[in-house]
Amino acid sequence: MGWLVLLLLLVLILGGAGFVLHLLWWIAIIAVALLLIGFVLPRGGGRWYRW
C-alpha cells in the first residue's frame, strides 16, 4: 500500500512539473516574439527596451 501511495505521489509531482515546464515554454516563446517585434518596429527613434 505504501508503494502505491509513493507511486501516485511521484506521478502527481512529475505531472505538475510537466505542466509547469510547458507553461514556461509558452512564456519563453511569447518573450522572444515580443523581443523580435521590438527589433522590427522601434518606437520613438529607438528601441522600447534598454540593454
C-alpha positions as CSV (number, residue, x, y, z in Angstrom):
1,M,0.0,0.0,0.0
2,G,2.9,2.4,0.8
3,W,4.4,1.8,-2.6
4,L,1.2,2.6,-4.3
5,V,0.9,5.9,-2.5
6,L,4.5,6.7,-3.3
7,L,4.0,5.9,-6.9
8,L,0.9,8.1,-7.1
9,L,2.8,10.9,-5.4
10,L,5.6,10.6,-7.9
11,V,3.1,10.7,-10.8
12,L,1.5,13.8,-9.4
13,I,4.8,15.5,-8.9
14,L,6.1,14.7,-12.4
15,G,2.7,15.7,-14.0
16,G,2.8,19.0,-12.2
17,A,6.4,19.6,-13.3
18,G,5.5,18.8,-16.9
19,F,2.7,21.3,-16.8
20,V,5.0,24.0,-15.3
21,L,7.6,23.3,-18.0
22,H,5.0,23.5,-20.7
23,L,3.8,26.9,-19.3
24,L,7.4,28.1,-19.2
25,W,8.0,27.2,-22.8
26,W,4.9,29.3,-23.8
27,I,6.2,32.2,-21.7
28,A,9.6,32.0,-23.4
29,I,8.0,31.9,-26.9
30,I,5.9,35.0,-26.1
31,A,9.0,36.8,-24.7
32,V,11.0,36.0,-27.9
33,A,8.2,37.2,-30.1
34,L,8.0,40.5,-28.2
35,L,11.7,40.9,-28.5
36,L,11.6,40.4,-32.2
37,I,8.7,42.8,-32.6
38,G,10.8,45.3,-30.7
39,F,13.6,44.9,-33.2
40,V,11.3,45.2,-36.2
41,L,9.1,48.1,-35.0
42,P,11.2,50.6,-33.0
43,R,9.2,53.4,-31.4
44,G,10.4,57.0,-31.0
45,G,13.6,56.5,-33.0
46,G,14.9,53.9,-30.5
47,R,14.2,50.6,-29.0
48,W,11.5,50.1,-26.5
49,Y,14.0,48.4,-24.1
50,R,17.5,49.3,-23.0
51,W,20.4,46.8,-22.8
